[in-house]
Amino acid sequence: MAFDNPLASEIWSSKYRFRTDDDAGDATIEATWDRVATALAEAEAPERRAEMRARFMDALRDFRFLPAGRILAGAGTARRVTLFNCFVMGRIPDDLGGIFEHVREAAVTLQQGGGVGMDFSSIRPAGAAVRGVAADASGPLSFMDVWDSMCRTILSAGQRRGAMMGCLRIDHPDIEAFIDAKREPGRLRNFNLSVLVTDAFMAALEAGADWPLVFEGQVFRTVPAADLWGRLMQATYDAAEPGVIFIDRVNARNNLGYCETILASNPCGEQMLPAYGACLLGSINLARLVPEPFQRDARLDEAELAKLTHTAVRMLDNVIDLSRYPLEAQEAEAKSKRRIGLGVTGLADALVFCGVPYGSDRAVELTGQWLSVIQREAYRASAELAAERGPFPLYDPAILDRPNLLALDDDTRALVARHGLRNGCLTSIAPTGTTSLLAGNVSSGVEPVFAYAYTRKVRQPDGSTHEEPVEDYALAVWKRLHGETPPPADVFVSAQTLTPAEHVRMQAAAQAHVDSSISKTINCPEDIPFEAFQNVYRDGYAQGCKGLTTYRPNPITGSVLSVGPSPEPEPKLLPRPEALEGATYKIAWPESAHAVYVTLNDLNEGGVRRPFEIFINSKNMEHYAWTVGLTRMISAVFRRGGDVSFVAEELKAVFDPRGGAWLGGRYLPSLLAAIGGVIERHLGASPAPTEPAAQALPTRPFAGVACPRCGGFDLQRKEGCDTCLSCGYSKCG
């Protein structure tokens, strides 16, 4: 089949198409489907493989079922990769040897393409006594810096970009420093952050009570719950992080609560997992299940949805036995509970096809109705698999008393009681940014459509670019049926026209029928008052959500997507004053015969200093050409103003194939990385402005966040994940 748009073709070719040295492999998308279907059918009994391969192929065809990216890219290739997207690592011990062993385990997992989540609450707070060595603890954030550097080093070494989630409990004594961590330029940029909020804290907040900060039973201090909540909300309002996970609710509603405790979340928040838990993901494309879109009686084919759910459960269960695992503990965990995460994509487009505005009462009703079909049929499919293959090893009839199973109809519960379950948890709604683009730019997950049409810049071999339009799948179908007749604006609503309350009620409607959790971003307008913003999280808690992530365009992070042309920022090339204040730093790089000296001079603007220029000097003439070029480029960036912390981040990510060096007890992958560290240190050492940091930023227009792959400004934030609409880059897929 031909792809619906050139972007889908490029994404397939760059991310999911299997190629070999002799240019064999997947010639078409049909060949990719065939490869995946054939590989997954290998887990079947020999006499059923042909039958199941055909059934799997039918599910994949026309993008009706979208296995997660690891499965699409890796199944049937014989590559030594995992087919699981993300993992939560083990409980981190509060001792140095154990901590660094967990750093190693996370590195191995990232190296094989798996994202990782960690709960750092088990590490004692900064300043606590370390018995036996007469020292004070440095606290969890200092060790998070180690994880962050490790992830950056693996990325610099040419591995797939890393994704990590860092969690800390709301009662940990270092929670305030954790909340504010990303206000520091360049810190923890390889992490998403979430606070694990307990029911007891929410009760204290409601009562206006004080809240104790505790470690191992010792109360370090007490703070007003309202003040701590306000601090968390202000950080999220300013910089979109940390997110919130209602950890007690997660554990209370966990199917496997009788045999595990949820520790943390995977990087995008849809899978709450125990120690060494893994998430295996796939999504049913609801947009392909409305046979007569835009007709007066248009409706989703629920019988086909039920049939597709049974096939998808079987496919994902097979992957558990076929996949490789970075660690033995991860394999043992996956196979003892056989957890899968079946979700959806294309919900917003399916609603549009049925003439229903996203966020409306009818949309809430249909969302619950469609997802209840998936919930019911997933459990029935898993019970039938248990009858055929046996239940998961840690199955216990006590699972029938867990909340998700109590919500099932009597017939389904009776089927589970008779056969057991093949899979301990079944449903989850993951980010589908890249796979939804592959499927013709259908709406992602349970998100609304962000933009129905936008212009994409395509770079040509000669370096020039041309523009081509990209349309949402629902708009493309409308045009095929109705030509240039304008679509009904009251149905074609977008993320820009929805209120935060409408976002929350849609997430809550979906959560009622999902075992695990949901990756979704509550998009908020830039001018939303802070008082209204912080109530979004309390509303989500009241409506039964397990976690929440918001995004508000702001000068710190920019606007994630510009639907129209991005304005060009006005350059501010200020003349150099006669004298500037600064500092010179010495780098004694082991591979260089002479030290390298880095001088950073600052401009004082109304009492606030910002970097204006940089000089790099050394007696070693080997460095002359590149240091001159580097200083000119970085100085030009500094002189234009704005947040320049990315300069340090880019330099710190440079990997020297000849090897790095240890300086000051830290491993640096290159001399350029060392220079980046100097710039980062200098930025952090600059005198703090008298006003809050967000107000001290320049007021020049911002074009948004640049894509790390193509450099364009078409990143959109949804499902807790950044996806580039120009080149298809996805932080999570």
N, C-alpha and C positions, 0 to 999 in steps of 0.2 A: 504494500500500500504506500501511497505518497503521504508525506507528512503534511499536516494542516498549515504549517508555516516554516520558513527557513530556520527560525530559532530552534524549533523542535528537532529538526534534522541535525543541526550543529551540536545540540546537547547530546543526542544519541551518539553521534560520531565521537565526541570528545570524552564522554563519561561512561557510556554503557556498551558501546560497540567493542566486541572482542577482536583483536588483531593479533596476527602472528608475524614472525620475521619474514616468512615467505608470502606475506600479504594474503593469507587465507583468513579464516575466521568468519565473522558476521558480514555478509554482503548487504543485507537488508535488515530492517527492523523485524521482519518475519523470521529471519534467521536467528536473531536474538531471542525471540519468543520460543523458537524451536529448541535452541540450546538450553534455555531455562527449563522448559517443560520436560525435555528429555532427562536433564540432570535430576530434577525433583522426582520424576517417575522411577528413578533407580532405587528409591527407598521402598518401593512397592514389591510385593511378591512377584517373582518372574512372570507368572502366567497373567498378571494384571497390568504389567507395565505399558503395553501398547494401548490398552483401554484408558488408563489414567493419563498417559501422555496426551492423548487426543482430548481428554476432558480438561487438562491443564492448559493446553493450547487454546481451546475455545474460551477459557476464562481470560487469558492474556490478550487474545485478539481484539483489536479495536480499543485497546487500553481500558477494558472493562475492569480488570483487576491489575493493580500496580504493586508488585512486590517492591520492597524498599531497595534503595540503590545498591547496597552491598550484594543483594541477591541477583539483581539484574546484571551487575558488572562481573560478578565472580562465579556464579553457578555454572558448572560445566566447563570451566576453563582450566582446571587442574592447577590453578595458582594457589600458593600457600597463603590464603587470605581467609579471614572470618566472614561469614555471611550475616553476622549479627551487627547491628548498627552501633549499639551503645551498651555500656556496662556501668554498674556501680561497684567501686572497689571495696575491699574488705575494711573492717573497722580498724582505724589507725591506732596503734598502741602509743602510749605516752612515754616512749623511750627512744633515744636517738637511733639505735640500730634498727628497731622496728619501723620507725618513720622512714628511713632511707630504703629499707626493703620494700616498702609500699611505693616509694618513688620509682624504684626499679620496675615493680609490677605495672604501674601506670604507664611507664615508658614502653614496656613490651606491648601493652595493649594498644597504645596510640600508634606504635610502629606498624602494627598489623591492620590499622584502619578503623579501630574502634574508638568512639568517644568515651569519656570516663566521667563519673560523678563521685564525689567524696564528701563525707561529713567530717569536718575538722573539729567537732565539738569535744572529742575525746582527748585533745591536746590541752595541757594545762595553760592557764592564762599568763600573759606577760607579767613578769615580776614575781611569780610564785616561786617558792624555794624548790631547787632541784637537790634532793637529798643525796649525800654521798660525794658530791663534787663541789660543795660550797659555792653554788652559783644560783643566779636567778634565771627562770625560764624566759625564753624570748617570745613565746606565745604562738598561737596557730597561724597568724598572718605571716610571720617570718618564714614559716615552712611552706605556706602557700606561695611565697615568692620563689622558693626552690622548685616547686611543681611548675610554676609559670615559666621559669628559665628552662627547665627540662623540656617542656612542650615546645618552646621557641627553638631550642637546639635541634629537636627532632624535625621540626618543620624546615629549619635551615639546611638540614642534611638531605633534603629532597623528598621527604616523606609527605604523604597526604596531610593537609592542614589538620591540626589538632583541635579537638573540641573538649572542653572540660566544664563541669559544674562544681562549684564550691559552695558548701552549705555550712551554716553555723546556727545552733539553737538560740532562741530568743533570750534564754536565761544564762548564756555563757558570759563570764565577766568581760570578755573582749568584744562583745557584740557591737558596741558603739564604734570601735575602730574598724570592725568588719563592714558596718553599714557605710562608713565614710571612705573606705579603701580606694574606690575608683575615682574619688575626687583628686587623688594624687596623679599627676601627669605620668602616663605610661605604665602605671602599676596594674598588675593582674589582668592584662589585656587578653590573655588566652583563656580566661575564665568567664563564664556566666556565674552570677552570684544569686543565691536565694537564702532567705532567712526561714528557719524552721520554727513556725509560730504554733504554740500549743493552745489548747482550749482554755487552760488555766490563765494564760496571758490575756486572751480575748475577754474572759470573765473579769479579770482585773481592770482591763481597759474600760469595759462597760460600767464597772462600779466606781471608777475614778480612784482606784487603789494604788498603793506602791507595789513595786515588783522587785523581788530579790534576784541578784545575779550570783549564780552558784556554780561551784565546781567540786565534784565528789563530796557533796554534802556540806561543804563550807560556804557560808554566805560571805562574799567579798565586799559587796555593798548593795544598797537598795536605791532604786530610782523610781520616780513616778511613771506608771505604765503609760500615761498619756504623753509624757515627754519622750519616752523611748519610741513610741509609735509615731509621734510627730517627726522625730529625727529620721526614722525609716522612710516615712512618706515624703519628706523633703528631699532626701537623696534620690528617691525614685522619680519624683517630680522633676528634679534638675537633670538627672543623668540616666533615667530609665532602668536603673538597678539600685539595690537588689530587688528581685522578685520575692514573692511570698509563697510558702508551702505550708498548708495547715496540716502539720504532721500527725497530730492525734486523730484527725478525721481520716487521713490516709490509712493509718494502721487499723482504725476501727472498722473500716469498710473493706479491708483487704481480705480476699478469699482465703488466703493462706495464713491468716493471723494466728491460726492454731499451731503453726510450726515455724514462724519467722517473724522478725521485726524489720520493718522498712527503715533503712538508714538515710537514704538521700534520693536524689533524682538524677536521671540521665541529663545530658547537657541542654536538652530543649524542654524538659519538664513534663513530658507526657508519660514517662515510665518511672514510677516510684518503686525502688528495688531494695532488696536486702543485700547483705554482704555478698559480693561476687555475682550478683544478679545480672542477667543479660536481657536485652529487649530485641525481639525478632518482629519486624514490622511489615505490614502490607495494608493497602487501602483499596476499598471498592469505590469505583468512580461512579457516583450517583448521577452525574451529568449524562452518562451514556445509557441510563436506564429509564429515560422519559421518551417513549417511542413517538409521541406526537407533540413536540414542543410548540408552545404558543397557541395551541388549540383551546377552545373554550373549556373542554373537559380534559385537558392535559393532566396526566397523573403519572407518578412513578410506578413502574411495573414491580409490585412487591413480590409476586411469585418468582420473577427472575432474580430479584434481590435475595430471596431466601435460597434459591438454587446456587447462586454465585457464592453466598456465604459458606455453604457446605464445602464447595470446592476449595475456597480460599483457606479454610481451617485445615483441610487435609494437606494442602501445599505447604503451609507454614509448619505444620507438625513434621512433615518430611524433612524440612530444612534442619531441624534440630539434630537429626541423625547424620546429616550430610556435611554439616559445617565443621570447619576447624575452629579451635578456640585458642586464644593467646595463652591462657593459663589453665592448668588442670582443675583448679578450684572453680573456674567459670564453667567448665564442661560439666563437672559434677553437679553444680547448682542448676544448670539448664536442664540436664537430663533427669534430675530427681523431681522436678516440678513441671517441666515442659510448658513454661509460660510463653504465650504468644501475645502479640498486640495487633489485632485486626481492627482497622479503622476505616475512615471514609475520606474521599476528596470530592470536589465538585458539588458540595452541598448548596452553595449560593447559586451556582448556575442551574442546578436542578429546580430550585425554588423559582428562579426567573422563568424557566421553561413552563412552570405551572402557574405563572401569573401572580406569584406571591412575593411581596417585598420582604427582604431579609430584615429581621428584627421585629416584624409585626406579630400580632397574636396568632395568626394563622401559620406563620413561619415557625413559631415556637411549637405549635401543635404538630406540624408536619415533621419537624426535627425529632421530636420525641417519638412519633409514630414510626418513622423510618428506622431510627436507631433501635427501637424496641424490637423490630423485625430481626435486625442483625444480632442483637443480644440473644433473643430466643433461639434463633436458628444456629448461632455459634455454639450454644450449650447443647443443643440437640445433636449437632454434628460431632462435638467432642465426646458426648455419651456414646454415640454410635461407633466412633473410633475406639473408645474404651472397650466396647463389646467385641470389636474385631482384634485389637492389639493389646488390650489390657490398660488399666488406668495408670496415671503417672505414679511413680514409686512411692511418693509420700502422701498419696491419697488417703483421706480419712472421711468417713461418712459425716463427721462433724462439719464438713464444708457446707452441707445442706442448711445449716443454721446461720451461715454468714449472710449479711444484708443483701448482697447482689443476688444470691440464690433464693432468698426468701421473696424477692420481687418477681420471680418467674411464675408462669402459670402452672397450674396443678399437673397438667400432662407432661410438661418439660421436667418438672421436679421429680415426677414419678419415673421418667426415663433415666434421669441421673441417679436416682436411688437404686434403680435396677442394675445399671451397668457401671456406675462410677463416671469419672471424667478422665479423658486423656490429657487434658491441659489444666493446670491449676488456675491460671488467669487467662482470659481470652480476648478482651477488647481494650483498645487504647486508640487515641487519635493523635497521630504524629504529624510533624511538619512534612509537607509534600511539595515544597517549593520547586525543586528541580523536576521531580517526576510529574508534577502537574503541568509544567511547561512542556515536557516531553509529550504529554497527552493532548496537546493542542491548546495549551494555555487555559486549562480549566481552572476554576477558582480553587484555592488551596485549602485542603482540610475542611474545617467548619468555619473558616474565615469568610467574611464578605469579599466581594470583588473590590480590589484596591483601585484599579483604573481599567475602564473598559477599552481604552485605546491609548496608545502612546507611540512615540517615534523612537526607533532604535537606530543608533549609528553603527554602521558596519565598516570595519577597516578593510581596505583593499590591499592587494600585494604590493602596490607601488607606494603605500603609505597614506594614500588619500582615503576619505571616507564618503559613504553615501548613506542616505537615510531611507529606512523602510518602515512602513507602519506595522504595528503588532496589535492584535485585537484579542480581547477575551473571547473564549469559546462561545459563550452565549450570544455575544454581539455578532460574531461571525455567522452563527446559525441564523440569527434574525435577518441578517443581510441576504443570506442565501434564499430565505423564504419570502422576504418582503422588500428586497432591493434597498433603495435609499430612503424608504419611508422611515421617519424617526421612530425609534423604539419608545415605548411608554415610560416616561421619566419616573412615574410613581412605582414602577416595578424594578427598573434598572437603577436601584440605589447602590451606593458605594460606601466604602469605609469613611469617606470624607463627609457623607451626609448623615451618618448614624450617630446617635448619642452614646456615651459610655454605658448608660443604663441598658440600651438595646443590645450592645455587645455582651454585657454580663448575663442578661436573661437568655440569650442564645447559648452561651457557654454552659449555664446552669441546666438548660433543657437537655443538652447533650450529655452532661455529666451524670444525670440520673440513670443513664442506660449504658455507662461505660465502666468496666471493672477497674481499670487503672486511672489515668488522668488524661488531660487534654492539653495539647500545645496550641495556645491561642494568645494573641496579643490584643488587649483592649486599647484601641487607638483613641487618643484623647486630643481635642483641639489644642493648639498652642496657647490660646488665651483662656483655657479653663481655669477658674479660680482654684487656688490651693485647697480651700475648704471643701469644695465639691470634689476635687481630685482624690483627697484622702478618704472620702466616703465610698469611693468605688470599691475599695478593698473590703470595707465592712459590709457593703451590700453583697459582694461575692461570697463572703463567709456566711451571711444570713441565708443566701439562696442555695447553699450546699456545694459550692465549688471547692475543689481540693487544693487549688493553687491559682495564683493570678500573676499576670505580667502585663504591664501597661507600657505605652509609648506615647510621649508627648514631644513634638518637635521643639528643639531648644538649641541655644547657641553652643552648648557643650558637645552634643552629639550630632547636631544638624537635623535636617529633615530627610527622612530615609528615602522618600521618593518624590521627585518632581514630575507631576503629570504633564505639565507643559515644558517649554524650553527652560533650561536652567539659566538663571541670570549670571552673567560674568562678573565676578567680584572686581570692585574697583581697586587697582593696585595702589599701595601707599608707599611709594619709593621716596622716603624722607631723605633729605641731605644729611650727610654725616656731620655731627657737631665737631668742633675743634678738639674737644677732649671727652673721653668716655671712661667710666669706671668699669673694672672687670676683674677677672682672676685668671691665672695661668696654672694649668694642671700638668703634672709630669706622668708619662706612661713609660715604664721600663719594660718594653716588649722583649721577651726572651730571644726572639728570632732576629731582632734588629741590633746592630752593633752600637747604635746610639739611641738615647732616649728620644721619645716623641713628646713635644710640648704643645698643649692645646690651650689657646687663649680665647676666652669668651668675654666680650665687652657688652655692657648693657646700656640701654637708653632709659633715662628717667622721665616718665610722663606723669606729671601731677602726683608725684610721690610713689608711683608704681613703676618698678623696674621690669623691663622685658629685654630678652636678648636681641642685639642689633647686628653683631658680626662675629665671625670666628676666624682664627688663624691657626694653622697647624704647621709646625716647624720641626726640623730635625737635621742633624749633620749628615745623616744618611741620604745621599742624593738619589738612592733607589726610589724613594718615596716622593720625589719632588713634583713630578707631573701630576700624579693623581691627587696629591694633597692640595696643590694650587687649584685644580679643577673643583675639588670637593669644597674648599673654603669659599670659592666664588658662588657656587650653587647654594650652599647652605646660608651664606650671608644674604643672598637675594631672597630666600624664603623668610629669614628672620626680619628683613626690612619691610616686608609686606604686612607683618603683624598677624594677629590671630593666634589660635592655639597651635603651637609648633612642636608639641610633644611627639608628634608622629615622626619627626626627624630622628629623634633618639631611637624610637621603636624600629624604624627601618634599618638603621645602622646596626642595632643590636641583633637583628635577624640575619646578618650577613655571615655566611659560612665559608671558611677558607679550606679548600680541599687538602691543603698541606697539613692541616691540623691547627687547633687553637692553643691556648695556654692558660695556666692558672695564675691569677693575679688577686692578691688580697683574699685568698681563700675561696675564690669563685672561678669557675671555668668559663672562659670567654672563647667563642668559636672563631674569632678573627681579631686583627688589629682594629678594623673598622667597628666591630662590636664594642671594643674597649673605648673607642672614641664616642660611640653612642652612649655608653655608660657614663662618660664624663659629662656629656651634654645633659643627660637625665639628672645627674647629681647637681649640676649647676642650676637647672631649672627648679629643682626642689629646694635649693638653698637660697633662691632669690627672696628678698624680704616680702612678706605677705602683704597684700593690699589692705587698706583700712576697711574697704567694703567687702561683702561676700564675694567669693571668687566668680560666681556666675555674673555679677554685675560689673566686674572689672574687665570682662572681655570686651574687645572692640565691637562697635555696633555696625561694622560693615556687613553687607548682605552675605549670606552663606549659601553655597550651592548644594549643600548636602554632604553626605558621607561618600567618599570615593570607594569604588569597588577595588578590592585588593588584587583582582586579576587584570581587569581591563582599564582601571582608572576612571571609568565613567561615573556619572552621578545618578544612576538609575537603581540604586539599592532600595529595596522595600523591606520593612520590618513587619513580619507577621509570624504567628506561631512561635514567637521567641527566637526567630531566625532571620538572618539577612540573606536575601536572594537578589541577584543582579538581573534586571530585565533586559540588559544589553547583551551580555555574554553568557548568561545562564549559570554563573558562579553561585553556589549556595554554601553558606556556612555550615549547614546541617545535612546536606544531601550529597 
